[in-house]
Amino acid sequence: MKPAMMEIYLRMNHKFASNPRRNKYELWVEILDLCTSQEIHLSQIIRDLRLRTSKCKEYLLFLMQKDLLHVKHSSTDNSIVYITTNKGKKAVQQFMQLISKYF
């Protein structure tokens, strides 16, 4: 399994890797990156990114309003899952390009 794009970003950018606090832009990209390869439940996003439920829901709502993230019912257990849209995948790529270009 190849490393997630955000892990590569953190390894490239030591300034952020040593700082446990992430800004909202970094969190948005982490959420989009996590939901790129598969459908992800809210609990998994909260656990993997170590977020509070209220903040996570706030970020998810914002990303859905911007059409970067799509919500749907899981085909296996009919629960709610999140998946990054094509627009969201493009946003992650552009973010990574900007980071690698300037940092």
N, CA, C and O atoms as a GROMACS GRO file, in nm:
protein
  412
    1MET      N    1   0.085  -0.118   0.000
    1MET     CA    2   0.000   0.000   0.000
    1MET      C    3   0.089   0.124   0.000
    1MET      O    4   0.176   0.139   0.087
    2LYS      N    5   0.068   0.213  -0.097
    2LYS     CA    6   0.152   0.333  -0.102
    2LYS      C    7   0.110   0.431   0.007
    2LYS      O    8  -0.006   0.434   0.047
    3PRO      N    9   0.207   0.512   0.055
    3PRO     CA   10   0.172   0.607   0.162
    3PRO      C   11   0.074   0.712   0.113
    3PRO      O   12   0.075   0.749  -0.004
    4ALA      N   13  -0.009   0.758   0.203
    4ALA     CA   14  -0.107   0.862   0.169
    4ALA      C   15  -0.035   0.990   0.133
    4ALA      O   16   0.075   1.016   0.180
    5MET      N   17  -0.098   1.071   0.049
    5MET     CA   18  -0.038   1.196   0.004
    5MET      C   19  -0.005   1.287   0.122
    5MET      O   20   0.096   1.357   0.119
    6MET      N   21  -0.088   1.287   0.224
    6MET     CA   22  -0.065   1.376   0.337
    6MET      C   23   0.060   1.334   0.414
    6MET      O   24   0.132   1.419   0.465
    7GLU      N   25   0.086   1.202   0.422
    7GLU     CA   26   0.207   1.156   0.489
    7GLU      C   27   0.331   1.205   0.416
    7GLU      O   28   0.429   1.246   0.479
    8ILE      N   29   0.328   1.202   0.285
    8ILE     CA   30   0.439   1.251   0.204
    8ILE      C   31   0.458   1.400   0.229
    8ILE      O   32   0.570   1.448   0.246
    9TYR      N   33   0.348   1.472   0.232
    9TYR     CA   34   0.351   1.616   0.258
    9TYR      C   35   0.414   1.644   0.394
    9TYR      O   36   0.498   1.734   0.406
   10LEU      N   37   0.375   1.570   0.496
   10LEU     CA   38   0.429   1.593   0.630
   10LEU      C   39   0.578   1.560   0.636
   10LEU      O   40   0.654   1.629   0.705
   11ARG      N   41   0.620   1.456   0.564
   11ARG     CA   42   0.762   1.423   0.563
   11ARG      C   43   0.842   1.530   0.490
   11ARG      O   44   0.955   1.560   0.528
   12MET      N   45   0.784   1.588   0.384
   12MET     CA   46   0.853   1.692   0.307
   12MET      C   47   0.864   1.821   0.386
   12MET      O   48   0.964   1.892   0.375
   13ASN      N   49   0.764   1.850   0.464
   13ASN     CA   50   0.754   1.980   0.528
   13ASN      C   51   0.777   1.965   0.678
   13ASN      O   52   0.682   1.951   0.755
   14HIS      N   53   0.903   1.969   0.721
   14HIS     CA   54   0.937   1.944   0.861
   14HIS      C   55   0.876   2.046   0.955
   14HIS      O   56   0.849   2.014   1.071
   15LYS      N   57   0.855   2.167   0.909
   15LYS     CA   58   0.796   2.271   0.993
   15LYS      C   59   0.661   2.225   1.047
   15LYS      O   60   0.631   2.244   1.166
   16PHE      N   61   0.579   2.165   0.960
   16PHE     CA   62   0.447   2.120   1.002
   16PHE      C   63   0.453   1.986   1.073
   16PHE      O   64   0.372   1.958   1.162
   17ALA      N   65   0.548   1.902   1.034
   17ALA     CA   66   0.558   1.769   1.095
   17ALA      C   67   0.592   1.779   1.244
   17ALA      O   68   0.548   1.696   1.323
   18SER      N   69   0.670   1.880   1.282
   18SER     CA   70   0.707   1.894   1.422
   18SER      C   71   0.600   1.968   1.502
   18SER      O   72   0.604   1.969   1.625
   19ASN      N   73   0.506   2.031   1.433
   19ASN     CA   74   0.400   2.107   1.500
   19ASN      C   75   0.273   2.022   1.504
   19ASN      O   76   0.216   1.993   1.399
   20PRO      N   77   0.228   1.982   1.624
   20PRO     CA   78   0.109   1.896   1.630
   20PRO      C   79  -0.020   1.969   1.592
   20PRO      O   80  -0.121   1.904   1.563
   21ARG      N   81  -0.019   2.102   1.591
   21ARG     CA   82  -0.139   2.177   1.557
   21ARG      C   83  -0.145   2.194   1.406
   21ARG      O   84  -0.047   2.232   1.341
   22ARG      N   85  -0.262   2.166   1.351
   22ARG     CA   86  -0.283   2.180   1.207
   22ARG      C   87  -0.384   2.290   1.183
   22ARG      O   88  -0.479   2.306   1.259
   23ASN      N   89  -0.363   2.365   1.076
   23ASN     CA   90  -0.462   2.467   1.044
   23ASN      C   91  -0.577   2.403   0.965
   23ASN      O   92  -0.569   2.286   0.926
   24LYS      N   93  -0.682   2.480   0.943
   24LYS     CA   94  -0.801   2.423   0.879
   24LYS      C   95  -0.773   2.375   0.737
   24LYS      O   96  -0.835   2.280   0.690
   25TYR      N   97  -0.681   2.441   0.668
   25TYR     CA   98  -0.649   2.400   0.530
   25TYR      C   99  -0.583   2.263   0.529
   25TYR      O  100  -0.615   2.179   0.445
   26GLU      N  101  -0.492   2.242   0.621
   26GLU     CA  102  -0.426   2.111   0.631
   26GLU      C  103  -0.528   2.003   0.668
   26GLU      O  104  -0.523   1.892   0.615
   27LEU      N  105  -0.620   2.035   0.757
   27LEU     CA  106  -0.722   1.938   0.796
   27LEU      C  107  -0.816   1.907   0.681
   27LEU      O  108  -0.854   1.792   0.661
   28TRP      N  109  -0.854   2.009   0.605
   28TRP     CA  110  -0.939   1.985   0.488
   28TRP      C  111  -0.871   1.888   0.392
   28TRP      O  112  -0.933   1.794   0.343
   29VAL      N  113  -0.743   1.912   0.366
   29VAL     CA  114  -0.670   1.825   0.273
   29VAL      C  115  -0.656   1.685   0.330
   29VAL      O  116  -0.667   1.587   0.257
   30GLU      N  117  -0.632   1.674   0.459
   30GLU     CA  118  -0.621   1.542   0.521
   30GLU      C  119  -0.752   1.464   0.509
   30GLU      O  120  -0.751   1.345   0.479
   31ILE      N  121  -0.864   1.531   0.531
   31ILE     CA  122  -0.995   1.466   0.517
   31ILE      C  123  -1.016   1.421   0.373
   31ILE      O  124  -1.054   1.307   0.348
   32LEU      N  125  -0.990   1.510   0.278
   32LEU     CA  126  -1.008   1.475   0.137
   32LEU      C  127  -0.918   1.361   0.097
   32LEU      O  128  -0.959   1.270   0.025
   33ASP      N  129  -0.793   1.364   0.143
   33ASP     CA  130  -0.698   1.258   0.110
   33ASP      C  131  -0.743   1.124   0.169
   33ASP      O  132  -0.735   1.021   0.103
   34LEU      N  133  -0.790   1.126   0.293
   34LEU     CA  134  -0.836   1.004   0.358
   34LEU      C  135  -0.954   0.942   0.284
   34LEU      O  136  -0.965   0.820   0.274
   35CYS      N  137  -1.043   1.027   0.233
   35CYS     CA  138  -1.165   0.979   0.166
   35CYS      C  139  -1.146   0.956   0.016
   35CYS      O  140  -1.243   0.929  -0.055
   36THR      N  141  -1.025   0.966  -0.032
   36THR     CA  142  -1.000   0.951  -0.176
   36THR      C  143  -1.005   0.806  -0.221
   36THR      O  144  -1.067   0.774  -0.323
   37SER      N  145  -0.941   0.719  -0.147
   37SER     CA  146  -0.926   0.581  -0.194
   37SER      C  147  -1.045   0.491  -0.164
   37SER      O  148  -1.066   0.390  -0.232
   38GLN      N  149  -1.123   0.527  -0.063
   38GLN     CA  150  -1.238   0.444  -0.027
   38GLN      C  151  -1.343   0.525   0.048
   38GLN      O  152  -1.317   0.637   0.091
   39GLU      N  153  -1.460   0.467   0.064
   39GLU     CA  154  -1.567   0.531   0.140
   39GLU      C  155  -1.531   0.522   0.289
   39GLU      O  156  -1.494   0.415   0.338
   40ILE      N  157  -1.542   0.635   0.360
   40ILE     CA  158  -1.498   0.642   0.499
   40ILE      C  159  -1.614   0.686   0.589
   40ILE      O  160  -1.687   0.779   0.555
   41HIS      N  161  -1.629   0.619   0.702
   41HIS     CA  162  -1.729   0.656   0.802
   41HIS      C  163  -1.678   0.774   0.887
   41HIS      O  164  -1.557   0.795   0.898
   42LEU      N  165  -1.770   0.848   0.944
   42LEU     CA  166  -1.737   0.960   1.030
   42LEU      C  167  -1.644   0.917   1.143
   42LEU      O  168  -1.546   0.986   1.172
   43SER      N  169  -1.673   0.806   1.205
   43SER     CA  170  -1.592   0.760   1.319
   43SER      C  171  -1.447   0.733   1.278
   43SER      O  172  -1.355   0.756   1.356
   44GLN      N  173  -1.428   0.684   1.157
   44GLN     CA  174  -1.292   0.656   1.111
   44GLN      C  175  -1.216   0.786   1.084
   44GLN      O  176  -1.096   0.796   1.112
   45ILE      N  177  -1.284   0.886   1.030
   45ILE     CA  178  -1.221   1.017   1.007
   45ILE      C  179  -1.179   1.077   1.141
   45ILE      O  180  -1.066   1.124   1.156
   46ILE      N  181  -1.269   1.074   1.238
   46ILE     CA  182  -1.241   1.128   1.371
   46ILE      C  183  -1.122   1.056   1.434
   46ILE      O  184  -1.033   1.120   1.491
   47ARG      N  185  -1.121   0.926   1.424
   47ARG     CA  186  -1.014   0.846   1.485
   47ARG      C  187  -0.881   0.867   1.414
   47ARG      O  188  -0.779   0.892   1.478
   48ASP      N  189  -0.880   0.856   1.282
   48ASP     CA  190  -0.755   0.865   1.206
   48ASP      C  191  -0.692   1.003   1.212
   48ASP      O  192  -0.569   1.015   1.213
   49LEU      N  193  -0.774   1.107   1.214
   49LEU     CA  194  -0.721   1.244   1.213
   49LEU      C  195  -0.720   1.308   1.352
   49LEU      O  196  -0.679   1.422   1.368
   50ARG      N  197  -0.767   1.233   1.451
   50ARG     CA  198  -0.769   1.280   1.590
   50ARG      C  199  -0.840   1.415   1.602
   50ARG      O  200  -0.783   1.514   1.648
   51LEU      N  201  -0.964   1.417   1.559
   51LEU     CA  202  -1.046   1.538   1.562
   51LEU      C  203  -1.160   1.524   1.662
   51LEU      O  204  -1.202   1.413   1.694
   52ARG      N  205  -1.208   1.636   1.709
   52ARG     CA  206  -1.330   1.636   1.789
   52ARG      C  207  -1.448   1.621   1.693
   52ARG      O  208  -1.442   1.668   1.579
   53THR      N  209  -1.553   1.557   1.739
   53THR     CA  210  -1.669   1.531   1.654
   53THR      C  211  -1.728   1.660   1.597
   53THR      O  212  -1.760   1.667   1.479
   54SER      N  213  -1.743   1.761   1.680
   54SER     CA  214  -1.805   1.885   1.633
   54SER      C  215  -1.721   1.952   1.525
   54SER      O  216  -1.776   2.001   1.426
   55LYS      N  217  -1.589   1.955   1.542
   55LYS     CA  218  -1.501   2.015   1.441
   55LYS      C  219  -1.503   1.933   1.313
   55LYS      O  220  -1.507   1.989   1.203
   56CYS      N  221  -1.500   1.803   1.327
   56CYS     CA  222  -1.502   1.715   1.211
   56CYS      C  223  -1.629   1.737   1.129
   56CYS      O  224  -1.624   1.748   1.007
   57LYS      N  225  -1.742   1.744   1.197
   57LYS     CA  226  -1.869   1.767   1.127
   57LYS      C  227  -1.871   1.903   1.059
   57LYS      O  228  -1.925   1.917   0.950
   58GLU      N  229  -1.813   2.004   1.124
   58GLU     CA  230  -1.803   2.138   1.065
   58GLU      C  231  -1.721   2.134   0.936
   58GLU      O  232  -1.761   2.192   0.835
   59TYR      N  233  -1.608   2.065   0.939
   59TYR     CA  234  -1.522   2.054   0.821
   59TYR      C  235  -1.589   1.973   0.710
   59TYR      O  236  -1.581   2.009   0.593
   60LEU      N  237  -1.656   1.865   0.747
   60LEU     CA  238  -1.725   1.782   0.648
   60LEU      C  239  -1.836   1.862   0.578
   60LEU      O  240  -1.851   1.854   0.456
   61LEU      N  241  -1.912   1.938   0.655
   61LEU     CA  242  -2.018   2.019   0.599
   61LEU      C  243  -1.962   2.122   0.500
   61LEU      O  244  -2.015   2.140   0.391
   62PHE      N  245  -1.853   2.188   0.539
   62PHE     CA  246  -1.789   2.285   0.450
   62PHE      C  247  -1.744   2.218   0.321
   62PHE      O  248  -1.770   2.270   0.212
   63LEU      N  249  -1.678   2.105   0.331
   63LEU     CA  250  -1.627   2.035   0.212
   63LEU      C  251  -1.741   1.987   0.122
   63LEU      O  252  -1.728   1.988  -0.001
   64MET      N  253  -1.852   1.946   0.182
   64MET     CA  254  -1.968   1.904   0.102
   64MET      C  255  -2.032   2.024   0.032
   64MET      O  256  -2.073   2.014  -0.083
   65GLN      N  257  -2.040   2.138   0.102
   65GLN     CA  258  -2.098   2.259   0.042
   65GLN      C  259  -2.016   2.307  -0.077
   65GLN      O  260  -2.070   2.364  -0.172
   66LYS      N  261  -1.887   2.284  -0.073
   66LYS     CA  262  -1.797   2.324  -0.182
   66LYS      C  263  -1.786   2.217  -0.289
   66LYS      O  264  -1.708   2.232  -0.383
   67ASP      N  265  -1.862   2.109  -0.277
   67ASP     CA  266  -1.863   1.998  -0.371
   67ASP      C  267  -1.726   1.930  -0.382
   67ASP      O  268  -1.686   1.884  -0.489
   68LEU      N  269  -1.655   1.924  -0.270
   68LEU     CA  270  -1.526   1.857  -0.265
   68LEU      C  271  -1.539   1.717  -0.205
   68LEU      O  272  -1.452   1.632  -0.223
   69LEU      N  273  -1.648   1.697  -0.134
   69LEU     CA  274  -1.675   1.571  -0.065
   69LEU      C  275  -1.821   1.534  -0.088
   69LEU      O  276  -1.909   1.619  -0.089
   70HIS      N  277  -1.843   1.404  -0.106
   70HIS     CA  278  -1.979   1.354  -0.132
   70HIS      C  279  -2.018   1.260  -0.019
   70HIS      O  280  -1.937   1.179   0.026
   71VAL      N  281  -2.141   1.271   0.026
   71VAL     CA  282  -2.192   1.182   0.129
   71VAL      C  283  -2.292   1.087   0.064
   71VAL      O  284  -2.370   1.127  -0.021
   72LYS      N  285  -2.287   0.960   0.106
   72LYS     CA  286  -2.383   0.863   0.054
   72LYS      C  287  -2.402   0.751   0.156
   72LYS      O  288  -2.333   0.746   0.258
   73HIS      N  289  -2.495   0.664   0.127
   73HIS     CA  290  -2.520   0.549   0.214
   73HIS      C  291  -2.432   0.434   0.168
   73HIS      O  292  -2.422   0.405   0.049
   74SER      N  293  -2.370   0.368   0.264
   74SER     CA  294  -2.282   0.254   0.235
   74SER      C  295  -2.364   0.141   0.175
   74SER      O  296  -2.479   0.117   0.214
   75SER      N  297  -2.305   0.074   0.080
   75SER     CA  298  -2.375  -0.039   0.017
   75SER      C  299  -2.379  -0.161   0.107
   75SER      O  300  -2.464  -0.249   0.089
   76THR      N  301  -2.290  -0.169   0.204
   76THR     CA  302  -2.286  -0.288   0.290
   76THR      C  303  -2.380  -0.281   0.409
   76THR      O  304  -2.452  -0.377   0.437
   77ASP      N  305  -2.380  -0.167   0.481
   77ASP     CA  306  -2.462  -0.161   0.603
   77ASP      C  307  -2.555  -0.040   0.608
   77ASP      O  308  -2.613  -0.011   0.713
   78ASN      N  309  -2.570   0.029   0.497
   78ASN     CA  310  -2.661   0.143   0.483
   78ASN      C  311  -2.628   0.258   0.579
   78ASN      O  312  -2.714   0.340   0.610
   79SER      N  313  -2.503   0.264   0.624
   79SER     CA  314  -2.460   0.376   0.709
   79SER      C  315  -2.409   0.489   0.619
   79SER      O  316  -2.391   0.470   0.499
   80ILE      N  317  -2.387   0.605   0.678
   80ILE     CA  318  -2.340   0.720   0.602
   80ILE      C  319  -2.188   0.713   0.587
   80ILE      O  320  -2.116   0.690   0.684
   81VAL      N  321  -2.142   0.732   0.463
   81VAL     CA  322  -1.999   0.732   0.434
   81VAL      C  323  -1.964   0.853   0.347
   81VAL      O  324  -2.051   0.912   0.284
   82TYR      N  325  -1.837   0.887   0.347
   82TYR     CA  326  -1.789   1.004   0.274
   82TYR      C  327  -1.686   0.960   0.170
   82TYR      O  328  -1.605   0.871   0.194
   83ILE      N  329  -1.692   1.025   0.053
   83ILE     CA  330  -1.598   0.997  -0.055
   83ILE      C  331  -1.561   1.128  -0.123
   83ILE      O  332  -1.648   1.213  -0.144
   84THR      N  333  -1.435   1.145  -0.156
   84THR     CA  334  -1.388   1.266  -0.220
   84THR      C  335  -1.436   1.271  -0.365
   84THR      O  336  -1.426   1.171  -0.437
   85THR      N  337  -1.486   1.385  -0.407
   85THR     CA  338  -1.529   1.403  -0.546
   85THR      C  339  -1.408   1.428  -0.636
   85THR      O  340  -1.297   1.448  -0.587
   86ASN      N  341  -1.430   1.427  -0.766
   86ASN     CA  342  -1.322   1.457  -0.860
   86ASN      C  343  -1.268   1.599  -0.837
   86ASN      O  344  -1.148   1.623  -0.845
   87LYS      N  345  -1.358   1.691  -0.808
   87LYS     CA  346  -1.318   1.828  -0.777
   87LYS      C  347  -1.230   1.831  -0.651
   87LYS      O  348  -1.133   1.906  -0.644
   88GLY      N  349  -1.265   1.748  -0.552
   88GLY     CA  350  -1.187   1.739  -0.429
   88GLY      C  351  -1.049   1.679  -0.454
   88GLY      O  352  -0.950   1.723  -0.396
   89LYS      N  353  -1.043   1.577  -0.541
   89LYS     CA  354  -0.914   1.516  -0.575
   89LYS      C  355  -0.824   1.618  -0.644
   89LYS      O  356  -0.704   1.623  -0.618
   90LYS      N  357  -0.883   1.697  -0.731
   90LYS     CA  358  -0.806   1.801  -0.800
   90LYS      C  359  -0.755   1.906  -0.700
   90LYS      O  360  -0.642   1.954  -0.712
   91ALA      N  361  -0.838   1.942  -0.602
   91ALA     CA  362  -0.798   2.039  -0.500
   91ALA      C  363  -0.680   1.986  -0.418
   91ALA      O  364  -0.588   2.062  -0.387
   92VAL      N  365  -0.681   1.858  -0.384
   92VAL     CA  366  -0.570   1.798  -0.310
   92VAL      C  367  -0.442   1.805  -0.394
   92VAL      O  368  -0.336   1.841  -0.343
   93GLN      N  369  -0.452   1.769  -0.520
   93GLN     CA  370  -0.336   1.774  -0.610
   93GLN      C  371  -0.280   1.915  -0.619
   93GLN      O  372  -0.158   1.935  -0.614
   94GLN      N  373  -0.367   2.014  -0.634
   94GLN     CA  374  -0.322   2.152  -0.643
   94GLN      C  375  -0.257   2.198  -0.514
   94GLN      O  376  -0.156   2.268  -0.517
   95PHE      N  377  -0.312   2.158  -0.400
   95PHE     CA  378  -0.254   2.192  -0.271
   95PHE      C  379  -0.113   2.135  -0.260
   95PHE      O  380  -0.020   2.203  -0.219
   96MET      N  381  -0.098   2.007  -0.298
   96MET     CA  382   0.032   1.941  -0.291
   96MET      C  383   0.133   2.007  -0.385
   96MET      O  384   0.250   2.020  -0.350
   97GLN      N  385   0.088   2.048  -0.501
   97GLN     CA  386   0.177   2.117  -0.596
   97GLN      C  387   0.225   2.249  -0.538
   97GLN      O  388   0.343   2.282  -0.547
   98LEU      N  389   0.134   2.324  -0.479
   98LEU     CA  390   0.172   2.452  -0.419
   98LEU      C  391   0.271   2.433  -0.304
   98LEU      O  392   0.369   2.507  -0.294
   99ILE      N  393   0.246   2.336  -0.220
   99ILE     CA  394   0.334   2.309  -0.108
   99ILE      C  395   0.473   2.269  -0.156
   99ILE      O  396   0.574   2.320  -0.107
  100SER      N  397   0.478   2.178  -0.253
  100SER     CA  398   0.608   2.133  -0.302
  100SER      C  399   0.682   2.243  -0.378
  100SER      O  400   0.805   2.244  -0.381
  101LYS      N  401   0.608   2.335  -0.439
  101LYS     CA  402   0.671   2.443  -0.515
  101LYS      C  403   0.731   2.549  -0.422
  101LYS      O  404   0.840   2.600  -0.449
  102TYR      N  405   0.663   2.583  -0.316
  102TYR     CA  406   0.706   2.693  -0.231
  102TYR      C  407   0.774   2.652  -0.101
  102TYR      O  408   0.835   2.736  -0.035
  103PHE      N  409   0.765   2.526  -0.065
  103PHE     CA  410   0.828   2.485   0.060
  103PHE      C  411   0.922   2.372   0.030
  103PHE      O  412   0.987   2.320   0.121
   0.00000   0.00000   0.00000
